[in-house]
Amino acid sequence: MPTQQLSEQEVVHMRQILAQHDSEHKPMQVFDLNNPPKEQYHFQKFPMMLYDHANSHSAYDEERPSRVGMGTDTFHVPARVITLVVETEEQLQRALGDGWSEEAPEFSEMPNEHLSAKLAAEAEKVQEQIDARRRGPGRPRKEVTEAA
């Protein structure tokens, strides 16, 4: 198939047609999926989360009768925070009147208890294994000196 030779004037005219076509139609937008365009943050009061201090509780341990044999088992009860999301100022005022609070309760999931002797010994053994690996192979053990 023979190729047709276009004159310089014809090439310029074709480029003008293509430019006009591209300007009339919205060009394809390319963006990086790993770094999408970001919108600037503008403060919005709503939706807002409120907290119920009366029905929320911190974590605690509870003793219950054992399922096997005699005695009791200790169960950990996780912290529970009761929340409510409001969408309007009217809902906010009604909820605040019903006893909800804008401040979150300040308690953590972790109980503030000391370990039992058995668990403390196990934790110390695991810590020694971790420390031994940190020293690396061939390095002497660290001597522990007791203060008198």
Order of alpha helices (4+ residues) and beta strands (2+ residues): alpha-beta-beta-beta-beta-alpha-alpha
